[in-house]
């Protein structure tokens, strides 16, 4: 529509920042008892939502996380990290009350994809890289990274880890939200299909003919030299994982005004 089209919200909705005050679903803030000031979004996510709400900054993954061709399990609640066969075995007893990310690189009948199960909140003091063969994820989780995020694999949803069951799989039953204090790259190296909610305080990089379904928010966008697509899912706002930035009321100050109309033929 061009930059002159009259659909801009102006100053009624600002770019959310991780340093902004945390807001609950009803829009209220939460006071940090240690400072007497409201928690920032980042601090509330890391100190209260993540792992134990009474132990600040526990459950943080303090290195780069890579999901490629090796099975992997990180439980932030118990501070448990496993890889290979041990990680696969842990998938038989995933606790729905824990914060975790579990990846089985070989649990897929197509033999060229892996199954990812996520739950709760995950904090990474480092980068997140999702690469290699297809990843099919189930669950609902918000991930916050201090470093950059690179997703260069197909990242699709499925129900209960069954890649053949995808009815209402996104966003109703499954949704992965990824927040980066740096940049996020989506399908830059080759054409990919990616589903989720993505937020970067820096730049969102997209290229090739990558198709992203969900929502993408960033301070800047670099769309490369080809024609990547972003398919906004309006119902996503109702199914965002708890802890995802922007999952709060905008204040009710937005209005819709009729500027012009015309009747179209059948």
C-alpha positions in Angstrom: 0.0 0.0 0.0 3.0 2.3 0.3 4.1 4.5 3.2 1.4 7.1 2.5 -1.5 4.7 3.0 -3.7 5.8 6.0 -3.4 2.6 8.1 -0.6 3.7 10.3 -1.4 3.5 14.0 0.8 6.5 14.7 1.8 6.8 18.3 -1.1 4.8 19.7 0.9 1.6 19.8 4.6 1.7 20.6 7.3 -0.8 20.0 7.4 -3.1 23.1 10.9 -3.4 24.8 12.2 -6.0 27.2 13.1 -3.1 29.5 9.5 -2.0 29.7 7.5 -2.8 32.9 6.1 -6.4 32.9 2.4 -6.4 32.5 0.0 -9.2 33.4 -2.8 -10.2 31.1 -5.0 -7.5 32.7 -2.4 -4.8 32.0 -1.3 -4.5 35.7 2.4 -4.2 36.7 4.1 -6.3 39.4 6.4 -4.7 42.0 9.8 -6.2 42.6 10.1 -6.5 46.4 13.8 -6.1 46.2 13.7 -2.7 44.5 10.3 -1.4 45.2 9.9 -0.7 41.5 7.9 -2.6 38.9 9.7 -5.6 37.3 10.8 -5.1 33.8 9.6 -7.7 31.3 13.0 -9.3 31.1 13.4 -9.5 34.9 10.0 -10.9 35.6 10.4 -13.5 32.9 13.8 -14.5 34.2 13.3 -14.2 38.0 9.7 -15.1 38.5 8.2 -17.1 35.6 11.3 -19.2 34.9 11.8 -22.3 37.1 11.2 -21.5 40.8 9.4 -18.2 41.4 11.1 -17.8 44.7 14.7 -18.2 43.4 15.8 -15.4 41.2 17.7 -16.2 38.0 17.6 -20.0 38.5 17.0 -22.2 35.4 19.0 -20.0 33.0 20.8 -21.9 30.2 24.2 -20.2 30.2 25.6 -21.0 26.8 24.6 -21.2 23.2 21.7 -23.6 22.4 21.9 -25.5 19.1 19.1 -27.8 17.8 20.3 -29.7 14.7 20.8 -33.4 14.3 21.5 -34.4 17.9 18.7 -35.2 20.4 18.6 -32.7 23.2 16.8 -32.0 26.5 16.9 -28.9 28.8 14.8 -28.8 31.9 15.0 -25.3 33.4 13.1 -26.3 36.5 15.5 -29.0 37.5 18.6 -27.6 35.7 19.0 -30.8 33.7 20.7 -31.0 30.4 20.9 -34.3 28.4 21.9 -35.2 24.8 21.7 -38.3 22.6 20.0 -41.4 23.9 19.6 -40.0 27.4 17.7 -37.1 26.0 15.3 -39.3 24.0 14.6 -41.4 27.1 13.7 -38.4 29.1 10.9 -37.7 26.7 8.9 -40.5 28.2 8.4 -38.6 31.5 8.0 -34.9 30.6 6.5 -33.0 33.5 3.7 -30.6 32.4 4.6 -28.3 35.3 8.2 -27.9 34.3 9.9 -25.5 31.9 11.6 -27.5 29.2 12.6 -28.0 25.6 13.0 -31.5 24.4 14.1 -32.5 20.9 14.2 -36.0 19.5 16.2 -36.0 16.3 15.1 -39.4 15.2 11.5 -39.8 16.4 9.8 -39.2 13.0 8.5 -41.7 10.4 9.8 -39.5 7.6 13.4 -40.1 8.9 14.4 -36.7 7.8 12.8 -34.6 10.6 12.7 -34.4 14.3 10.1 -33.8 17.0 10.4 -30.9 19.4 8.3 -30.5 22.5 8.3 -27.3 24.5 6.6 -26.0 27.7 6.7 -22.9 29.9 9.5 -20.4 29.7 13.1 -20.8 28.6 15.9 -18.2 29.2 19.1 -18.5 27.2 22.2 -16.4 28.0 23.6 -16.9 24.5 22.4 -17.6 21.0 19.7 -20.0 19.7 20.3 -21.9 16.5 17.7 -24.2 14.9 19.2 -25.8 11.8 19.4 -29.0 9.8 16.4 -31.1 8.9 12.7 -30.3 9.5 11.6 -29.7 13.1 8.0 -30.4 14.1 7.1 -28.9 17.5 4.3 -29.4 20.0 3.5 -27.4 23.1 3.4 -23.8 24.1 6.5 -21.9 25.3 8.2 -18.6 25.3 12.0 -18.4 24.8 14.1 -15.4 25.7 17.7 -15.1 24.4 20.4 -12.5 25.1 22.0 -13.3 21.8 20.9 -13.7 18.2 18.5 -16.3 16.9 19.0 -18.2 13.6 16.2 -20.5 12.3 17.4 -22.1 9.1 15.2 -25.3 9.3 11.5 -25.9 8.5 9.8 -25.3 11.9 6.2 -26.5 11.8 3.6 -27.6 14.4 2.0 -30.9 15.1 -0.2 -32.2 17.9 1.3 -34.3 20.7 4.4 -35.0 18.8 2.5 -36.7 15.9 3.6 -35.2 12.7 0.5 -36.6 10.9 -1.8 -34.8 13.3 -1.9 -31.1 12.6 -5.6 -30.2 12.9 -5.9 -26.9 14.7 -2.2 -27.3 15.6 -1.3 -23.6 15.2 -1.9 -21.5 17.2 -4.8 -23.1 19.0 -2.9 -26.2 20.3 0.8 -25.2 19.9 2.7 -22.0 19.7 6.4 -21.2 20.2 7.3 -17.6 21.0 10.9 -16.5 20.5 12.3 -13.2 21.9 15.8 -12.0 21.2 17.7 -9.0 22.7 19.6 -9.1 19.4 18.7 -10.1 15.9 16.5 -12.9 14.5 17.2 -14.6 11.1 14.4 -16.6 9.6 15.2 -18.8 6.6 18.1 -16.6 5.3 20.3 -19.4 3.9 17.5 -21.2 2.0 13.7 -21.2 1.5 12.0 -22.4 4.7 8.5 -22.7 6.3 8.4 -21.4 9.8 5.5 -21.1 12.3 5.6 -19.1 15.5 5.7 -15.7 17.1 9.0 -13.9 16.8 10.3 -10.7 18.4 13.7 -9.0 18.0 14.9 -5.8 19.7 17.4 -5.6 16.8 16.8 -6.6 13.2 14.7 -9.3 11.7 16.5 -10.8 8.7 14.5 -12.8 6.1 15.5 -13.9 2.6 14.8 -16.4 -0.2 11.2 -17.4 -0.5 10.8 -18.2 3.2 7.3 -18.3 4.5 6.6 -17.4 8.1 3.2 -18.0 9.6 2.3 -16.2 12.9 3.7 -12.8 13.8 7.0 -11.1 13.4 8.0 -7.9 15.3 11.3 -6.1 15.1 13.0 -2.7 15.3 14.2 -3.2 11.8 13.4 -5.5 8.9 15.9 -6.8 6.3 13.9 -8.7 3.7 16.9 -9.7 1.5 16.9 -9.9 -2.3 14.0 -12.1 -2.9 10.4 -12.3 -1.8 9.9 -13.8 1.7 6.3 -13.9 3.0 4.9 -13.1 6.4 1.4 -14.5 7.0 -0.2 -12.8 10.0 -2.5 -15.0 12.0 -5.1 -12.8 13.7 -6.1 -15.4 16.3 -2.5 -15.7 17.5 -3.2 -12.9 20.0 -5.5 -15.3 21.9 -2.9 -18.1 22.1 0.4 -16.5 22.7 2.6 -18.4 25.3 2.7 -16.8 28.7 5.7 -14.5 29.0 5.7 -13.5 25.4 6.2 -9.8 25.0 3.3 -7.7 23.9 0.7 -10.2 25.3 -1.1 -7.4 27.1 -4.0 -5.0 26.3 -3.1 -1.9 24.2 -5.2 0.4 26.3 -8.4 0.4 24.3 -7.6 3.6 22.6 -7.6 2.3 19.1 -10.6 3.1 16.8 -11.7 2.3 13.3 -13.0 5.1 11.1 -14.6 4.8 7.7 -12.6 6.9 5.3 -13.9 5.7 1.9 -15.8 2.8 0.4 -16.8 1.6 -3.0 -19.2 -1.2 -4.3 -17.5 -4.0 -6.2 -19.2 -6.1 -8.8 -19.7 -9.8 -8.4 
